[in-house]
Amino acid sequence: MSAPLPPKTCGRDGTAFRHELYPYRGDEQFLNGTLGFIHDALEADEAVVVAVPSDKASLLRDELTDKSAVTFVDTTTAGPNPGRLVAAWAAWLAERGEGGRPVRGIGETDWRRTRSAAHLTELRYHEWLLNRAFAQSPAWSMLCPYDAADEDKDALQSLSRCHPLIRQDGQYERNADYLTAQEYPFEALAGPCDPYQELSYTHGDLGAVRSKVAQCASDAGVAQDRLPRLAVAVTEIATNSIRHGGGGGTLRTWAQDSTFLCEFRDAGYIRDVMAGRTRPTVGQLGGRGLWLAHQLCDLVEIRSTRDRGTTIRLHTDVPQ
């Protein structure tokens, strides 16, 4: 059973989302920790959502026959962009938590198959943002298993900073390494690869932006059926620059490691760290540009500070 925590930390006893990191080594430890978490939930009449790699899902299914309260979901349906996962978890929570029923989630990323260093950074950022996204969800708690078999202490510490709680030997406790800062400490983006194309834009230049991106994307080998989607994304981001970033910005495009990148720089500042990661409501005015970019691109990187402005990079995969 889980060790008790003060009310302000434990979701169903207070107001805060409970978010635990579970470092393990090997299948036996994986099963011990996750099954204990699940059995505690079932004893408390809570629903469970499991989103783990297929091999780990098979292990759990073998141990959880006839457990109708446990739902297995496939995170790959959300696509490769980690920026879509907060909305996905919100949907799974709403579906399984109907009527206010408490829900526990188990979410594990196959970190060793992460597509790129940029994806790795954004996945960690997603883990940190979960604490913000579900801060006021008292009926929701989540366990994040992490395979620490390779003893990469730096990787484990980086992920640990995104979780306020750590679980070991069936017990959980506060994590002294957890980052509570209001702004995530991003690493600076590396400069574009040579050769790159650059275009300054302002009012009336959206057509030129779309044309530039379409030509450069085609030259880089982006599939033709991806070009219309990319055109929508770049239009939304450039429009945001014009409306909220000082009247315009700078576009850069280049190809790197089987990826086509569009970078937008402007003088604006994005205050809401959740911008683009939660599904817009039907009657919402504005706020759809970043959401669309996340849905249409394989990765979106955002760096925004009051003193340096905003940089947004849109990644589109190039077929091998």
Solvent accessible surface area in square Angstrom, and as a share of the most:
residue,aa,sasa,rsa
1,M,160,0.71
2,S,28,0.18
3,A,27,0.21
4,P,127,0.80
5,L,29,0.14
6,P,53,0.33
7,P,89,0.56
8,K,151,0.64
9,T,21,0.12
10,C,11,0.06
11,G,1,0.01
12,R,73,0.27
13,D,100,0.52
14,G,26,0.25
15,T,86,0.50
16,A,30,0.23
17,F,14,0.06
18,R,4,0.02
19,H,0,0.00
20,E,0,0.00
21,L,0,0.00
22,Y,14,0.05
23,P,22,0.14
24,Y,2,0.01
25,R,123,0.45
26,G,38,0.37
27,D,75,0.39
28,E,132,0.59
29,Q,86,0.38
30,F,0,0.00
31,L,30,0.15
32,N,97,0.50
33,G,7,0.07
34,T,0,0.00
35,L,26,0.13
36,G,31,0.29
37,F,0,0.00
38,I,0,0.00
39,H,75,0.33
40,D,14,0.07
41,A,0,0.00
42,L,45,0.22
43,E,130,0.58
44,A,58,0.45
45,D,100,0.52
46,E,3,0.01
47,A,0,0.00
48,V,0,0.00
49,V,0,0.00
50,V,1,0.01
51,A,2,0.02
52,V,20,0.12
53,P,29,0.18
54,S,94,0.61
55,D,89,0.46
56,K,21,0.09
57,A,9,0.07
58,S,59,0.38
59,L,50,0.25
60,L,0,0.00
61,R,123,0.45
62,D,108,0.56
63,E,94,0.42
64,L,12,0.06
65,T,96,0.56
66,D,146,0.76
67,K,81,0.34
68,S,110,0.71
69,A,18,0.14
70,V,16,0.09
71,T,38,0.22
72,F,48,0.20
73,V,33,0.19
74,D,77,0.40
75,T,46,0.27
76,T,104,0.60
77,T,113,0.66
78,A,19,0.14
79,G,26,0.25
80,P,48,0.30
81,N,2,0.01
82,P,3,0.02
83,G,1,0.01
84,R,34,0.13
85,L,23,0.11
86,V,2,0.01
87,A,16,0.12
88,A,17,0.13
89,W,6,0.02
90,A,40,0.31
91,A,59,0.46
92,W,34,0.12
93,L,32,0.16
94,A,73,0.56
95,E,121,0.54
96,R,60,0.22
97,G,14,0.13
98,E,144,0.65
99,G,85,0.82
100,G,57,0.55
101,R,79,0.29
102,P,37,0.23
103,V,0,0.00
104,R,14,0.05
105,G,0,0.00
106,I,0,0.00
107,G,9,0.08
108,E,19,0.09
109,T,36,0.21
110,D,54,0.28
111,W,29,0.10
112,R,123,0.45
113,R,201,0.73
114,T,34,0.20
115,R,127,0.46
116,S,51,0.33
117,A,81,0.63
118,A,23,0.18
119,H,11,0.05
120,L,57,0.28
121,T,18,0.11
122,E,4,0.02
123,L,21,0.10
124,R,38,0.14
125,Y,18,0.07
126,H,6,0.03
127,E,10,0.05
128,W,6,0.02
129,L,0,0.00
130,L,0,0.00
131,N,19,0.10
132,R,94,0.34
133,A,33,0.25
134,F,11,0.04
135,A,38,0.29
136,Q,143,0.64
137,S,26,0.17
138,P,56,0.35
139,A,32,0.25
140,W,1,0.00
141,S,0,0.00
142,M,3,0.01
143,L,0,0.00
144,C,4,0.02
145,P,2,0.01
146,Y,11,0.04
147,D,37,0.19
148,A,3,0.02
149,A,58,0.45
150,D,81,0.42
151,E,115,0.51
152,D,66,0.34
153,K,163,0.69
154,D,111,0.57
155,A,33,0.26
156,L,45,0.23
157,Q,80,0.36
158,S,33,0.21
159,L,5,0.03
160,S,6,0.04
161,R,91,0.33
162,C,1,0.00
163,H,0,0.00
164,P,29,0.18
165,L,1,0.01
166,I,32,0.16
167,R,4,0.02
168,Q,104,0.46
169,D,141,0.73
170,G,30,0.29
171,Q,87,0.39
172,Y,11,0.04
173,E,108,0.48
174,R,126,0.46
175,N,17,0.09
176,A,109,0.85
177,D,69,0.36
178,Y,50,0.19
179,L,45,0.23
180,T,101,0.59
181,A,56,0.43
182,Q,130,0.58
183,E,93,0.42
184,Y,31,0.12
185,P,83,0.52
186,F,56,0.23
187,E,122,0.55
188,A,96,0.74
189,L,39,0.19
190,A,76,0.59
191,G,55,0.52
192,P,26,0.17
193,C,47,0.28
194,D,124,0.64
195,P,121,0.76
196,Y,79,0.30
197,Q,85,0.38
198,E,91,0.41
199,L,50,0.25
200,S,82,0.53
201,Y,7,0.03
202,T,65,0.38
203,H,128,0.57
204,G,80,0.77
205,D,42,0.22
206,L,47,0.23
207,G,38,0.36
208,A,50,0.39
209,V,1,0.00
210,R,93,0.34
211,S,73,0.47
212,K,55,0.24
213,V,3,0.02
214,A,43,0.33
215,Q,107,0.48
216,C,18,0.11
217,A,0,0.00
218,S,43,0.28
219,D,108,0.56
220,A,28,0.21
221,G,38,0.37
222,V,5,0.03
223,A,34,0.27
224,Q,125,0.56
225,D,108,0.56
226,R,44,0.16
227,L,27,0.13
228,P,84,0.53
229,R,98,0.36
230,L,5,0.03
231,A,30,0.23
232,V,68,0.39
233,A,0,0.00
234,V,0,0.00
235,T,31,0.18
236,E,49,0.22
237,I,2,0.01
238,A,0,0.00
239,T,24,0.14
240,N,46,0.23
241,S,2,0.01
242,I,19,0.10
243,R,180,0.66
244,H,138,0.62
245,G,3,0.03
246,G,77,0.74
247,G,19,0.19
248,G,14,0.14
249,G,15,0.14
250,T,35,0.21
251,L,1,0.00
252,R,55,0.20
253,T,2,0.01
254,W,8,0.03
255,A,56,0.43
256,Q,71,0.31
257,D,127,0.66
258,S,51,0.33
259,T,22,0.13
260,F,3,0.01
261,L,6,0.03
262,C,1,0.00
263,E,0,0.00
264,F,2,0.01
265,R,96,0.35
266,D,28,0.14
267,A,85,0.66
268,G,11,0.11
269,Y,53,0.20
270,I,47,0.24
271,R,176,0.64
272,D,83,0.43
273,V,38,0.22
274,M,24,0.11
275,A,25,0.19
276,G,7,0.07
277,R,7,0.03
278,T,72,0.42
279,R,169,0.62
280,P,22,0.14
281,T,89,0.52
282,V,154,0.89
283,G,68,0.65
284,Q,64,0.28
285,L,175,0.87
286,G,48,0.46
287,G,57,0.55
288,R,87,0.32
289,G,7,0.06
290,L,15,0.07
291,W,23,0.08
292,L,59,0.29
293,A,0,0.00
294,H,1,0.00
295,Q,51,0.23
296,L,31,0.15
297,C,1,0.00
298,D,11,0.06
299,L,0,0.00
300,V,2,0.01
301,E,8,0.03
302,I,32,0.16
303,R,37,0.14
304,S,24,0.16
305,T,49,0.29
306,R,171,0.63
307,D,124,0.64
308,R,207,0.76
309,G,9,0.08
310,T,7,0.04
311,T,13,0.08
312,I,10,0.05
313,R,14,0.05
314,L,0,0.00
315,H,15,0.07
316,T,2,0.01
317,D,45,0.24
318,V,23,0.13
319,P,84,0.53
320,Q,194,0.86
